[in-house]
Amino acid sequence: MFRRTFWFTAGAAAGVWATTKVNSKLKQLTPESLAAQAANKAVDAGHRLKDFALDVRAGMIQREEQLGEVLGTRAPAGPELPAQRPPRAIGHPDHTHDTYSYNSYNRNEDH
């Protein structure tokens, strides 16, 4: 009789354990859970990419300092980037030669 009770209890416990495992896996496979997992992985990948870019930038600065010592040029090395130039206008800066500025460009006239 104890044998039957033992095996009945063991079977019931195994059934409860299997049911909870299956339910937890089903919850992990819902669209909301999959979307949250994908978002978390994307955020983690972004952090790893940022760390990689910072490591590359630090290596670039170190290498520029080494090259500056070897070549005898001492460029200011730092994490900041050099100032960017303002974008240059296409064409001439005065635009006084443009006599057809009041007409719009029609691409259909080219064909």
C-alpha positions in Angstrom: 0.0 0.0 0.0 2.9 2.4 0.7 4.3 1.5 -2.7 1.2 2.6 -4.4 0.9 5.8 -2.4 4.6 6.6 -3.1 4.2 6.1 -6.8 0.9 8.0 -7.0 2.5 10.9 -5.1 5.6 10.8 -7.3 3.4 10.7 -10.5 1.3 13.6 -9.3 4.4 15.7 -8.4 5.9 14.9 -11.8 2.7 16.0 -13.5 2.6 19.2 -11.6 6.2 19.9 -12.4 5.7 19.2 -16.1 2.6 21.3 -16.2 4.3 24.3 -14.6 7.3 23.9 -17.0 5.0 23.8 -20.1 3.0 26.8 -18.9 6.2 28.8 -18.3 7.5 27.9 -21.8 4.2 28.9 -23.3 4.3 32.3 -21.6 7.8 32.8 -23.0 6.5 32.2 -26.5 3.7 34.8 -26.4 4.1 37.7 -28.9 4.5 40.2 -26.0 7.2 38.2 -24.4 9.0 37.6 -27.7 8.9 41.3 -28.4 10.3 42.2 -25.0 13.1 39.6 -25.4 14.0 41.0 -28.8 14.0 44.6 -27.4 16.2 43.6 -24.5 18.7 41.9 -26.9 18.7 44.9 -29.2 19.4 47.2 -26.2 22.2 44.9 -25.1 23.7 44.8 -28.6 23.6 48.6 -28.7 25.5 48.8 -25.5 28.1 46.4 -26.7 28.4 48.3 -30.0 28.8 51.6 -28.1 31.5 50.0 -25.8 33.3 48.7 -28.9 33.2 52.1 -30.6 34.6 53.8 -27.4 37.4 51.2 -27.3 38.2 51.8 -31.0 38.2 55.6 -30.4 40.6 55.2 -27.4 42.9 53.0 -29.6 42.8 55.6 -32.3 43.8 58.3 -29.9 46.6 56.2 -28.5 47.9 55.4 -32.0 47.7 59.0 -33.1 49.8 60.0 -30.1 52.4 57.3 -30.9 52.5 58.5 -34.5 52.8 62.1 -33.4 55.8 61.2 -31.2 57.5 59.3 -34.0 56.8 61.9 -36.7 57.5 64.8 -34.5 54.1 66.4 -34.8 52.1 67.0 -31.6 48.5 67.2 -32.6 46.1 67.7 -29.8 44.8 64.3 -28.9 41.6 64.0 -27.0 38.2 62.3 -27.1 36.6 65.3 -28.8 36.4 65.5 -32.5 37.9 68.4 -34.5 35.5 71.2 -35.3 33.5 70.5 -38.5 33.4 73.0 -41.3 30.1 74.5 -42.2 28.6 72.9 -45.4 29.6 74.8 -48.5 26.8 75.9 -50.9 26.7 74.3 -54.3 27.6 76.6 -57.1 28.8 80.2 -56.7 28.5 81.9 -53.4 27.0 85.2 -54.8 24.3 83.6 -57.0 24.1 86.8 -59.0 24.7 85.0 -62.3 21.5 83.0 -62.0 19.0 84.7 -64.2 16.5 81.8 -64.2 16.0 81.5 -60.5 12.3 82.3 -60.7 11.6 79.3 -62.9 11.2 75.9 -61.3 13.1 73.0 -62.6 10.9 70.5 -64.5 12.5 67.1 -64.9 10.1 66.2 -67.7 11.7 68.7 -70.0 14.9 66.7 -70.0 13.3 63.8 -71.8 
